């Protein structure tokens, strides 16, 4: 199959997939949500998935049952590999089917795989012939220029999005570091109070003056640690999700971070408020 048309299919179906996701989100939340992984109006997983179905399964188009079964298998493999790869690269789980029956790692589930199969058959039978015919009206030179321009924009968008996600993960890591230091200082305050109290009890009968000095020292130490906790808490609550982070939270409401789960949930709550 001509690579020229495969590239055009990728961009067309990536855009149509984005439109589908946005329409679904609008019906569900009654507002516009950019449901794509990227900032632009394209969902690459739809572009890759539908293009792969067209490229691989066109010879089986006349056998609808075989076309359906092979579509289910192919799309399930692509969705599973994509979810797993994004999880390993960005350390975040972008969608989660864990609550659905017959799921694999939360990346895929039987129900949605069956639905994707129906969608692929409908595309192959009714939508793709119209799309292909429309694309034949584009002069090949213009089509090549369009592919180059869209390809450059796609890679630029991918770079910006990936950089933002890595920066987002660093913010979560900074929040975790602050939270860990706050827990450590809290433990230190408790330990200081315990040790000084025991020391004060031991000195109580020996010297009233030493007892007062120990109490004052405990108070100063505790106040210093409390001030440090206050500073850390202020720094912690100052973390706010930036524009791209907010978009990703809206686009993937079930997104989970394996390393910084509590911090991600805190940012989600802030954005909802």
C-alpha positions in Angstrom: 0.0 0.0 0.0 1.3 3.5 -0.9 3.1 5.1 2.0 1.8 8.5 0.9 -1.8 7.5 1.6 -0.9 5.7 4.8 0.6 8.9 6.2 -2.5 10.9 5.1 -4.7 8.2 6.8 -2.7 8.6 10.0 -3.4 12.4 10.2 -7.0 12.1 9.1 -8.0 9.4 11.5 -5.9 10.9 14.3 -7.9 14.1 13.9 -11.2 12.2 13.6 -10.3 10.3 16.8 -9.6 13.5 18.6 -13.0 14.9 17.5 -14.7 11.7 18.8 -12.9 12.0 22.2 -13.8 15.7 22.5 -17.4 15.0 21.6 -17.7 12.2 24.1 -16.1 14.4 26.8 -18.5 17.2 25.9 -21.6 14.9 26.3 -20.2 13.6 29.6 -19.0 16.8 31.3 -20.9 19.5 29.3 -17.8 21.4 28.5 -14.9 21.4 26.1 -12.0 19.1 27.1 -9.0 18.5 24.9 -8.9 14.7 25.4 -5.7 14.3 23.3 -2.3 13.4 24.8 -0.8 16.1 22.6 -1.8 19.8 22.6 -2.9 19.8 19.0 -6.2 18.4 17.6 -4.9 14.9 17.0 -4.9 11.5 18.9 -1.9 9.6 17.5 -3.2 6.3 18.9 -6.3 6.6 16.7 -4.2 7.5 13.7 -1.9 4.5 14.2 -4.7 2.1 15.1 -7.0 2.8 12.2 -4.1 3.0 9.7 -2.7 -0.3 10.9 -6.2 -1.9 10.5 -6.4 -0.5 7.0 -2.9 -1.6 6.0 -3.0 -5.1 7.6 -6.6 -6.1 7.3 -7.8 -4.8 3.9 -7.3 -8.3 2.3 -9.9 -9.6 4.8 -12.5 -6.9 4.1 -14.9 -9.3 2.3 -15.1 -11.6 5.4 -16.8 -9.5 8.0 -16.5 -12.0 10.8 -12.8 -12.5 10.3 -12.3 -8.8 9.8 -14.0 -8.1 13.1 -12.0 -10.7 15.0 -8.7 -9.6 13.6 -9.6 -6.0 14.3 -10.3 -6.8 17.9 -7.0 -8.5 18.3 -4.9 -5.9 16.4 -6.5 -2.9 18.2 -6.2 -4.6 21.6 -2.5 -5.3 21.1 -1.9 -1.7 19.9 -3.8 -0.2 22.8 -2.0 -2.5 25.3 1.4 -1.8 24.0 0.8 2.0 23.8 -0.5 2.1 27.4 2.4 0.0 28.7 5.0 2.0 26.8 3.7 5.4 28.0 3.6 4.0 31.5 7.2 3.0 31.4 8.4 6.2 29.7 6.5 8.8 31.7 5.9 6.7 34.9 2.2 7.5 34.8 -0.8 5.4 33.9 -2.9 7.4 31.5 -6.1 5.3 31.4 -7.2 2.5 33.7 -9.6 -0.3 33.0 -8.8 -2.1 36.3 -12.5 -1.7 37.4 -13.7 -3.4 34.2 -14.1 -7.2 33.9 -11.6 -9.2 31.9 -8.9 -6.5 31.8 -5.2 -6.9 31.3 -3.1 -4.7 33.6 -5.7 -2.0 33.3 -4.4 -1.2 29.8 -7.1 -3.1 27.9 -10.4 -4.8 28.6 -12.7 -7.1 26.7 -15.7 -4.7 26.5 -13.8 -1.9 24.9 -11.9 -4.2 22.6 -15.2 -5.6 21.3 -16.4 -2.0 20.8 -13.2 -1.1 18.9 -13.8 -4.1 16.7 -17.2 -2.9 15.7 -15.8 0.6 15.1 -13.1 -0.8 12.8 -15.5 -2.8 10.7 -17.8 0.3 10.3 -14.7 2.4 9.3 -13.6 -0.2 6.7 -17.1 -0.7 5.3 -18.5 2.8 5.3 -16.2 5.6 6.3 -12.8 4.7 4.8 -14.0 4.4 1.2 -15.3 8.0 1.4 -12.1 9.2 3.2 -9.9 7.6 0.5 -11.9 9.0 -2.3 -11.7 12.5 -0.8 -7.9 12.2 -0.4 -7.5 11.3 -4.1 -8.7 14.8 -5.0 -5.7 16.3 -3.3 -2.8 16.9 -5.7 0.1 14.7 -4.6 2.6 17.6 -4.3 0.1 19.4 -2.1 -0.4 16.2 -0.1 3.3 15.8 0.4 3.7 19.4 1.6 0.8 18.9 3.9 2.3 15.7 5.4 5.6 17.5 6.0 4.0 20.4 7.7 1.8 18.3 9.8 4.7 16.0 10.6 6.9 18.9 11.8 4.0 20.2 13.9 3.4 16.8 15.4 7.0 16.2 16.5 7.2 19.7 17.9 4.0 19.1 19.9 5.3 15.7 21.0 8.5 17.4 22.3 6.7 20.2 24.1 4.2 17.7 25.7 6.9 15.2 26.7 9.0 18.0 28.2 6.0 19.3 30.2 5.3 15.8 31.5 8.9 15.3 32.7 8.7 18.7 34.4 5.4 17.8 35.9 7.0 14.6 37.3 9.8 16.7 38.8 7.2 18.9 40.5 5.6 15.8 42.0 9.1 14.6 43.1 9.7 18.0 44.8 6.3 17.8 46.6 7.2 14.3 47.8 10.6 15.5 49.1 8.9 18.3 51.0 6.3 15.9 52.4 9.0 13.5 53.5 10.9 16.3 55.2 7.8 17.4 57.0 7.2 13.9 58.3 10.8 13.6 59.4 10.6 16.9 61.3 7.3 15.9 62.9 9.0 12.7 64.1 11.9 14.7 65.3 9.6 17.0 67.3 8.1 14.0 69.0 11.4 12.5 69.8 12.7 15.8 71.2 9.7 16.1 73.4 10.1 12.6 74.7 13.8 12.9 75.4 13.5 16.3 77.0 10.6 15.2 79.1 12.5 12.2 80.4 15.5 14.4 81.1 13.3 16.9 82.9 11.8 14.2 85.1 15.3 12.9 86.0 16.5 16.5 86.9 13.3 17.4 88.7 14.6 16.5 92.1 18.2 17.4 91.4 17.8 21.1 90.3 14.9 23.4 89.7 17.2 25.7 87.7 18.4 22.9 85.4 14.7 21.9 84.9 13.8 25.3 83.8 16.8 25.5 81.4 15.8 22.1 79.9 12.2 23.3 79.4 13.3 26.5 77.7 15.7 24.6 75.5 12.9 22.2 74.5 10.6 25.1 73.7 13.1 26.8 71.5 14.0 23.6 69.7 10.3 22.8 69.2 9.5 26.3 67.9 12.3 26.1 65.4 11.1 22.8 64.1 7.5 24.1 63.9 8.6 27.2 62.0 10.4 24.9 59.6 7.3 22.7 59.2 5.3 25.9 58.5 7.8 27.0 55.8 7.7 23.5 54.2 3.9 23.4 54.3 3.7 26.8 52.6 6.1 25.6 49.9 4.1 22.4 49.5 0.7 24.2 49.0 2.4 26.7 46.6 2.7 24.0 44.0 0.0 24.5 41.4 -0.6 22.5 38.1 0.6 24.5 35.1 -1.4 24.9 31.9 -0.3 21.6 30.2 -0.6 19.8 33.5 -4.2 21.0 33.9 -5.0 19.9 30.4 -3.6 16.4 31.0 -5.5 16.1 34.2 -8.7 17.0 32.4 -7.9 14.8 29.4 -7.0 11.8 31.6 -9.0 12.0 34.8 -8.0 8.5 35.8 -4.3 9.2 35.3 -2.2 7.7 38.1 1.4 8.2 39.1 3.2 5.1 40.4 5.9 7.1 42.2 4.0 10.1 43.5 0.3 9.0 43.8 -0.5 11.2 46.8 1.0 14.3 45.3 -0.8 13.8 42.0 -4.1 13.4 43.8 -3.4 16.6 45.7 -2.8 18.5 42.4 -6.0 17.0 41.0 -8.0 18.3 44.0 -6.4 21.8 43.6 -7.4 21.9 40.0 -11.0 20.8 40.7 -11.3 23.5 43.3 
